[in-house]
Amino acid sequence: MPPPERIPPRGLTDAERVTLLGKGELTVLGQVRGASNAVLYCSVAYEGEQAHCVYKPVAGEQPLWDFPDGTLAQREVAAYEVSEATGWGLVPPTVLRDGPYGEGMCQLWIEAAPQDEGEPGLLALIEDEEPGEGWKAVALAEVGEGRTALLVHADDPRLRRLAVLDAVINNGDRKGGHLLPAPDGRLYGIDHGVTFNAEDKLRTLLWGWAGEPLPAEAVEVLDRLAGELEAGAALVTRLGELITAAEIEALRARVARLRATGLHREPSGGWPAIPWPPV
C-alpha cells in the first residue's frame, strides 16, 4: 500500500534508523492486505526524526506446521542481523519491540523505485528455450492452455548476493514480490519469517546460479561470517536471543558447506524448490 503522505528521507545511517525503529512512537496508519500474517503500515517518530515502517505483531502470526508458534518476528530480526554481518545490507533495518498490539517485528518501509516502461526488471517469463544475455534460467512455468514459458531472473550481482544470503539463512520463501529495488540503486529483500529452520527449507526463485562457483566476494564474506559465528561472538549472542541453539548450529553448518564446496546451492530434491505462488 502506498504511503498516504510520504515522509522524506533525512539521510540517517542504518544504525540511526535502528534506534528510530526501536525507540520511536509507533502510529498505525493502515494494514497491508493480502499477507498471510498481520502486517501493519505505521509511522515511527523519535527525537524529531520520523519514518514509515512495517510492524508485524507476534499476535497476528498464523501457526505453521514446521515452525514453532510465535517465532516469525524473531526470525525476521535474525535475518537482518546476519545480513548486516555480511556487510551487504540486503535486509532493511529491523528490530524486535513492543507495539500497539504487543511484541513484534518493526522494519523500515522501503519505497520501491518505479520501473520505467520497457525496462525488463529482475524477473521475467520468456517463450525462448534458453535465457538471453544477462539472464539466468530458473524453471519452466505453466502459463495456461497447455503452454509453458521459461522463468528467468536477471544476472545481477545484487540478486546473486541475495541468493547467497538465502542459502545461509535457509530462506523458505524467496518470492518475486520480496525483491525491492530502491531509488538509490540498492536491492532489498523482505519477508524473512520462514528462515533459520534446522532442516533444509530453501525455496527461492534465485536458482539461476545453482551449482556455479561462488564469486570471490561471496567466498570472502562467508569466511568472515564463519568467524562471527564462533561460540561467544557478539553475533551469536544476539542470535541466541532470537533463534534456538540447534538453529544456530545449523546456520554454522550451512556456512561451512558453502565454504567447503565453493558452489552456489542446488535444490536438495527433498523439498519443493520454488515457492508458491512465485510472486
Secondary structure, 3 states (H helix, E strand, C coil): CCCCCCCCCCCCCHHHHHHHHHHCEEEEEEECCCCCCCCEEEEEEECCEEEEEEEEEHHHCCCECCECCCCHHHHHHHHHHHHHHHCCCCCCCEEEEEECCEEEEEEECCCCCCCCCCCCCCEEEECCCCCCCCEEEEEEEEEECCEEEEEEEECCHHHHHHHHHHHHHCCCCECHHHEEECCCCCEEECCCCCCCCCCCCCCECCCCCCCCECCHHHHHHHHHHHHHCCCCCHHHHHHHCCCCHHHHHHHHHHHHHHHHHCECCCCCCCCCCCCCCCC
